[in-house]
Amino acid sequence: MSMVSDSLVIARRNLIRMTRIPEMVLFGVIQPVMFVVLFTYVFGGSMSVGGSTDPDVYKNFLMAGIFAQTVTFATAGSAAGIADDMQKGLVDRFRSLPMARGAVLTGRTVADLVQTCITLTVLAIVALIVGWRTGSAEPTNAGRVLGAFGLLLLLGYAFTWIGALIGLSVRTPEAATSGGIIWLFPVTFISNAFVDASQMTPWLRHIAEWNPFSATVQACRELFGNPGVVQSDAWPMQHPVWASLIWSVLIVGVFRTLAVRKYRAADG
């Protein structure tokens, strides 16, 4: 209970800080909106999905990938925020208090999850404006749609723990920002987020199909009822919802353990 209470206090502190620096939220929203507009109108007529180059088909295919990319890119913000607190000595002040050691990191990741919720809500509204619709390929319902957003938030929360470990491992916020985002480009682009993975060369397709990011994108397309749910022999593509849950929980378990251990080591 003390862990939960302390984590909520830290989360509240970070949320208050967020309201006092609104440009943090603003810039976090602008980038994914730009991705939606650019990919939709620049690449919409040239991408083939299921043999069709219809811009509307690609538009509905694309959105699950943009949503997933948005929640994972929050990793850089988590890494930079923790590195900034470390550099300013704020974390040292927390260490002097009688509080659970893991609460500082848990509170930070929970606050980042709230910011991700805000960004994802705005992004979904923009997607609807440009023409994205659930059930565009097969019937769906509100429960399945909410389940898809739940998987996205779980993936985003999992990746913030990777960001927490990066933030504890570097010396400056600038290094944390670079280290928190540079590895995300191959993770998000060697996937089924923006192109049909079945069109890749065999060795690259296998990597994309077993990519944790791809599992969540595939699960969201299935739950949203959007095009792009293709047949594949890879287990994550045959059972994307379960694969997404397993990957996200595994990432949380591994990287939370490593991040808290790193924090305690620095404490020593």
N, C-alpha and C positions, 0 to 999 in steps of 0.2 A: 504493500500500500504506500509506503514511503517513496518507492521508486515512481509509482504513478503520480503521486502528489507533486514530487519534485519535478518530474518531467512536464507536468502541466504548467507549473510556475515558469519554467524556462520557455515553454512554448508560448505562453502569454507574453513574456518579455519580447520574444522575437516578433510576435504579431503586432505588438504596440510599436515596435521599431519600424515595422513594415508600413504602418499607417502614417508614420512621421516622415518616411522617405517614399512617397507614392510613385516616384519615377522607377523604383525597383519593379513594381507591379506593372507599370505602364510599358516599360521596355520589354518585360517578359511576355506581354500580350502582343505587342507590335510584331515581333519576329515571326511567330507562327502564323499570324494573319497574312504577313507578306508571303510566306511559303504557300498558303492556300491560294492566294490570288495568282502568284507567279506560276505554280505548277498547273493550276486549273486552266489558265488562259494562254500560257506559253507552250506547254507540252500537251494540252488536252486533245488536240487534233492529230497528233503524231504518234501517240502511244497505242499499242494494240493490246486489248484485253479480251481473251477468249476469241480471237480472230476478228474483233470489231475495233475500229478506230473512231467510233462515235465519241465525241467529247463528253457527252452526258454519261456514257458508260465509264469512261476513265475518271470522271469527276466523282462518281459514287465509289469506284474502286479505290481512289486515292485517299479519301478522308480518314479511313481507319489508320493508314500509315502516317498521315500528318498528326493525328491525335496521339499516336504512340510516340512519334518523334518528339512532340512537344513535352510530354510528361518525362521522357528520359533526359531531355536537355536541361531539366531542372537540376541535374547532377552538378553542373558547373556552378550554379548559384549556391548549392549546399557546400561545395568544396571551398569556394571563395569566402563564404560567410564564416565558416569555422576557422579558416586560416587567418581571417581578419581579426576574429576574437582572440586567437592565439597570439597574434602579433601585438595587439593592444594590451595584452595582459589581463583581459577580462576573464579568461578561463582560469588563470591563476587565482583570481579572487573567488571564483566558484569552488576551487579546490580547497580553499581555506574554510569553507562553510561545511557544516555537518549535513551533507546531502549525498544521495546515492551517486556514485561515480558515473554510471551510465545515463543519468538523467540529463546531463548537458547535451549529449548527442541525441538522445531520444526526443527531447524537447525541440531541438533544432529540426530534426526530420519531420516531426509532426507539424510544426509551423510551415515548413516547406510544402507539406502535403496540402495544407489549407490554401496556400498561394497557388499550387497546381490546380486545385478545384476551381478557383476563380478564373484562371487562365483557360482551363478546359471548357468552362461554361461560356465564356466570351467566344472562344473558338468555334464551339458548336453552333452558336447563333450566327456567326459569320458564314459557316459552312451551309447552313440552311438558306442564308441570303443568296449565296452564289449557286444554289441549286441542288445541294446534297439532300437526299431523302433516304430514310430507312425503308426497308421493304421494297427496294427498287428492283431486286432480282428474285426474291422469294419472300413469302409472308413472314412477318415477325410480330412481336407485341411489346408492350411497355416493359414487362419484366425482363425480357431478353435484352432490350436496349439498355436498361439500367444495369444489367449484369455486365454488359460490354464496358460501360464506363467504370464499373467497379474493378474490372480486370485492368483497365488502363491506370487507375489510381494506385492499384496494388503494385503494378510494374514500376510506376513512378516512385513510389515509396521505397521499393527495393533498390532502385538505382541511386536514391539519395544516400543510402548507406555506403555505396561505393564512393560517392562524393565526400562523405564524412571521413572515410579512410584516407582519401587523397588530401583533404584539407589538413589532416593531422600529420601528414607525411612530408609536406613541403614547408618552405620558410616564409613565403610571401603570398598574399592574395592573388597577385598577378600570375604567379606560377600555378596556383591552385585553379585559376580560371582556365589557363591553357591545358593543364593536366586533366581537368575535369571534363573538357569537351573534345580534345583531339582524338581520343580513342572512340568517341561516339560516332564519328563519321563512317568508319568501316562497319561498325555494328549496325547502323541504321540503313546504310546504302547497300551492303551485301545482305540483302533481305528481300522479302516480298512486298515491302512497303510502297515502292514507287513503280516497280515493274513486275511483270509476271515471272516468277522464279523459274517456271518451266522452260522459259526461253534462254536461260543461262547455259553455259557450258556445264557438262555433268559434274565436274569436281566443285565448281563454284555453286551449283544448284544444291549440292549436298550440304555445303556450309550454310547456305541461306536457309535451308529447310530445318536445320538443327539449331539455328540461331534463336535464343530465347525471345528476342525482339519479334522475330517472324511468327512465333507461336501466338503471341498476343495479338498481332495484326490479323492473323488468320482467324483467330477466335472472334475478334470484333466484327470482321466481315460476315462471319457466319451468324452471329447474334443480331447484327444490324440488318441482315438480309440483303447485303450488297454484293455486287459481282466480284469474282476473284477467288471463290472457293473452289480450287482445282483439286483433282485427284492426284495423290502422290503416295508412294510406298513408305515414306518416312513417317514414323509414329507420331511426331508432333503435328504433322499436317493432317493426319487422320483423326487425331483427338486433340484439337488445338486448345479447347477450353481447359481440359485437364493438364495439358502440357504447359499452358500459361500459368496456371495456379502452382504447379510443381516448381517450375523455374523460378517464379517470383518468391515463393516461400524459401526455396533453397538459397537464393541470393541474399535474402534478408538474414537467414540463419548464419551463413558463412561470413558476410561482410559486417554484420553487427558484432559478431564475436571478435573479428579482427580489429574493428574500430575501437571497441571498448578496451581490448587488450592493449592497443597502441596508446590510448588515452591514459590507462593506468601505468604503463611503462614510462610515459612522459612525466606522470605524477611522481614516480619514484625518483 
